Amino acid sequence: NNQPCNATPLAFNASCPATPAGGNNFDACNTPGIPDPGCGGFDGNSNDVWYSFVAPASGTVQLEATAGTTVPANPAMALYSTGGDGCHGRFTLIQCDARMGPGNSARIIRTGLASGQTYYVRAWAEGAVTMGSFDICITEPIPPAGSCFYLIDLWPETPQVTGTQYMDVTINGGPTVTYSTAPGDLFEQFLIAIPTGASVLFEYYNVGLN
């Protein structure tokens, strides 16, 4: 899977981690002629590999990339579209991420994808371990009937190396659910289902930020 036309197909899971696609970028090359992702320290020396999936009927997907077990890599990934023209089409970058999952994992949440169209995922390792193993998992989040998904996106306004961010969510006066970043990793995204017409209270706070 060193080139898009040899991309490994991803099977949808009920949840992540479940049955992820184990992969690595050992002896991989840098794919020329495709727009750089723009995150995860990607450059002309990055060793990338490719995965693909067919967008589900809902057009909503959640991709997770986590470190593997054999020479664990700090994974980064980017999502591309070719407008339905397959692996020989013009690649357009949709989103890149290297840190929105727990810890050093990557997470991409997208809605509005074209049902039945093939999309491509470029994966590589960032940091000191430039070649290693990682797992990629994909799900189709579906909100409960009468609800819609909303995205909580936590990140620091200025560079930080310590601390934890929190978001408390209370729906219709019910129990409060707390979403938080991993300690020392201040970037993370969450999907939450909110019933149509509900009253929602969001409360943000942090511990240890400068």
C-alpha positions, 0 to 999 in steps of 0.5 A, spaced: 500 500 500 505 504 498 501 508 492 494 510 492 492 505 487 494 499 492 491 502 498 489 497 503 481 497 504 478 499 510 472 495 513 467 499 518 467 497 525 462 498 530 466 502 535 474 503 535 478 500 537 475 494 535 478 490 529 483 495 526 487 495 520 494 493 523 499 497 518 506 500 518 511 504 513 517 500 514 521 501 507 515 505 504 517 511 500 514 518 499 508 519 494 510 524 489 505 529 485 499 529 491 498 535 495 502 535 502 498 534 508 500 540 512 500 537 519 504 531 522 511 534 520 510 531 513 515 533 508 519 530 502 522 525 507 516 522 510 514 515 508 507 514 507 502 508 506 495 508 503 488 506 505 481 507 502 474 506 504 467 507 501 463 513 504 457 510 507 450 512 506 450 517 512 456 520 509 459 521 516 466 517 518 470 517 524 477 515 523 482 513 529 490 512 528 493 509 534 500 507 535 502 499 534 505 494 538 512 493 534 516 499 533 510 503 535 509 509 531 506 516 533 501 516 527 499 522 523 494 521 517 490 525 512 484 524 508 483 525 500 478 525 495 478 524 488 471 526 486 469 519 484 475 518 479 478 513 483 486 513 484 488 516 478 484 522 479 486 529 482 487 528 489 484 534 494 486 534 501 480 534 505 483 534 512 489 532 516 491 530 523 496 528 528 493 529 535 486 530 535 485 523 538 487 521 545 495 521 547 499 521 541 493 518 536 490 521 530 483 522 529 479 525 523 471 526 524 468 528 517 460 529 515 458 530 508 462 525 504 459 523 498 455 516 499 458 510 495 465 514 493 471 512 495 476 516 499 483 515 501 487 516 507 495 517 507 498 515 513 505 516 516 509 517 522 511 523 525 517 525 531 523 521 532 520 514 530 519 515 522 518 508 520 514 504 525 507 500 526 500 503 527 493 501 527 487 505 523 480 504 525 474 507 521 467 507 524 460 510 521 457 514 527 450 514 527 446 519 532 440 516 536 433 517 533 431 525 534 438 527 535 444 530 531 451 530 532 455 536 534 463 536 535 467 538 541 474 541 539 478 542 544 485 545 543 490 551 546 490 558 544 497 558 545 503 553 545 502 549 552 506 543 554 502 541 560 495 541 563 488 538 561 482 541 558 475 539 560 468 541 557 462 539 561 455 538 558 449 538 561 442 536 556 435 538 559 438 539 566 440 531 566 446 528 568 453 532 566 458 528 562 465 531 562 469 530 556 477 531 557 483 531 553 489 526 556 494 529 561 499 533 557 496 533 550 491 539 549 488 537 543 482 532 542 475 532 538 469 528 541 462 527 537 456 528 542 449 527 540 444 532 542 436 531 541 433 536 537 430 542 541 434 540 547 437 545 552 444 544 553 449 547 558 456 547 556 462 549 561 469 549 559 475 549 564 482 547 565 487 545 570 495 546 569 495 551 563 499 557 563 
